[in-house]
Amino acid sequence: MNDDELATMLRDSVTGVHANTPVNQIASRGRAVRARRRIPGVAAAMAGVAGAALAVVALVPSSHPANRVPTAQLAAWTVAKHTDGDIYVTINELRDPAGLQATLRADGLPVNVSFGPPLSTSCQADDASKDVLKAVAEFKTSDGRAYLVIHPSALPSSVGVSIFDEPGAGKPPVRPPTQDPGSLPPAGITGPLAIGLVHESQACTGS
Amino acid sequence: MGPQRLDFAEFYRNSADECLRTVLISVSDQDTARELVDEAFARAWASWRTINRHPAPKAWVVRTALNLNVSRWRRRRREVPVSDPGTVADLPAVGETFGSTVDPQIMVALMRLPARQRQVVALRLILDLDTGRTAEVLGIAPGTVMAHLGRAMAALRIDLQPEPQQETRS
């Protein structure tokens, strides 16, 4: 048997193998891959958010009463819009995404928030560079407080923000060291938070 | 006029089978190969603006799939070494592993090869890459590719040579 005959035999042996995944399923997964381009540091830094929970409550501005909970308890999230237009978001628990989404939209941000379920199929990831993403959103920590800063002015035209988590990828919730010992640790933090850019649309970002 | 840009769906339609077959021979498990190739194509879709200008997008997909396999192995830290040909020949699930569409005798012979030789065979003979591109995909020297291919073909020839008919004398 010469090399050509052997090569033909090998090729023939796998001709019955066919890729049968529909291309739209590949594209769907591709959209998720693209949307998960994270801001460097976000995932790692989010581990500190629970620990900064009580300090975070102090950030709550009067315009957004952080789910109207007493300051002695944890707010799931808080939103503060500064005079320069930047939006500061702290997330202590990945719950009430609809409330967070509505609050951010009320502040003029085209946004889709999703905690737990996969990214909304109504959202189409934008193919912007990581530099654009970093200009739009950044993760900061100061004085033991961790928060996400969104700069709406840096958003390209017709582009919105997607905020989502990656279930199962993170550490289990930990009790904030400053929390009342009698209370439960925050639940619902199922993984690191990620930020992506998406095409602005009524179905995805509400505009 | 710039280089012709491929449509992703067309690229997928035209190259998915070849990529899957290449990865299948490299990783020796059909389910794993399908997962890796699907994920690699999804990543190609996500970066299609770049990948469609790549001189060999199929090679990019296969390399991505193989890299994913390495990452996957590192995560799981478990591997079933196939060093004993006798053990392989006795495996009852060979047909299931590769699927009923694959000739088990050939697949067993391929599984007996060291992983690198299998990858070279897959890239050179199934994906039809030239020596230079194969070397690039695997991150090895072209001479090493030729050496691996030569050894692999020699081993396969011995394994797959039809056994001579024994003469029976009465």
Interface residues (C-beta under 8 A of the other chain):
Chain A: M1 D3 L6 A7 M9 L10 R11 D12 S13 V14 T15 G16 V17 H18 A19 T21 V23 Q25 I26 A27 R29 G30 R31 A32 V33 R34 A125 D127
Chain B: F8 A9 Y12 R13 A16 D17 C19 L20 R21 L24 I25 Q30 R34 V37 D38 E39 F41 A42 R43 A44 W45 A46 S47 W48 R49 G99 T101 V102 D103 I106 M107 L110 V121 L125 I126 M153 L156 R157 L160 Q161
